[in-house]
Amino acid sequence: MAASLVESVVDGLIAYIKDNHYNVGSKLPTEAELKTYFSVGNGTIREAIRMLVSRNILEVRQGSGIYVSEKRGIPEDPLGLDMLEDKETLGVDLLDIRLMLEPELAARAALYRTEEELAALRQSAEQIKACVLDQKSHSQADTKFHTLLAQCSRNSVVDRLVPVINSAIYAVINLTQNSCAIDTIREHDAILDAIECKDPTGARVAMIAHLSSNRQMIRKIHARKNTPDDTL
């Protein structure tokens, strides 16, 4: 199969999604229908779909069909952060980046959020609380909370930055071993209260307090690890 043909179908599928206004989560026609539409064979359409799945543009759900991926074509690790060895320094650096971004995102969320989005944020915060109380990992629920908040900012570029935010969340949780979990519940509630009141300054300050608390905890853990044990 010619690589150029597959690449042509990949480009055609992307254009097809845009031209037909398929949104995130939308179901595409079947593989057979797409094969007919592009006048190609089974192998070509399957390889094109596979390439788009690998690029996080499409998602294939077994027994259900082909969907536009919620990952919006964003790589899992766009900055290659997984390859960096000093995870403690990485965690602090990622939090510094978040401090540059998320307080303003929280402020914009307070200005632009809808009632439906506020309800989704509340539900996500409750999921975090349930995970923490059940002593389960809350990382997935935490990333969902911050992703929803970023989307409330109404900035189309922010979606491309969400993987960096998510990487920082996973790094903090891993480094602190959930020692910030209870504080996270309280701090998220403060952020949500400000967003609910449409108080951008309050949301900004609450987010700064949340991220600064995480940053301070990582610094404390790092200091303890590098302090000689005088009892030995």
Sequence and secondary structure as in RCSB ss.txt:
>XXXX:A:sequence
MAASLVESVVDGLIAYIKDNHYNVGSKLPTEAELKTYFSVGNGTIREAIRMLVSRNILEVRQGSGIYVSEKRGIP
EDPLGLDMLEDKETLGVDLLDIRLMLEPELAARAALYRTEEELAALRQSAEQIKACVLDQKSHSQADTKFHTLLA
QCSRNSVVDRLVPVINSAIYAVINLTQNSCAIDTIREHDAILDAIECKDPTGARVAMIAHLSSNRQMIRKIHARK
NTPDDTL
>XXXX:A:secstr
  HHHHHHHHHHHHHHHHHTT  TT B   HHHHHHHHT  HHHHHHHHHHHHHTTSEEEETTTEEEE TTTT  
SSTT GGG S HHHHHHHHHHHHHHHHHHHHHHHHHH  HHHHHHHHHHHHHHHHHHHTT   HHHHHHHHHHHH
HTT  TTHHHHHHHHHHHHHHHHHHHTTTTHHHHHHHHHHHHHHHHTT HHHHHHHHHHHHHHHHHHHHHHHHHH
TS  TT 
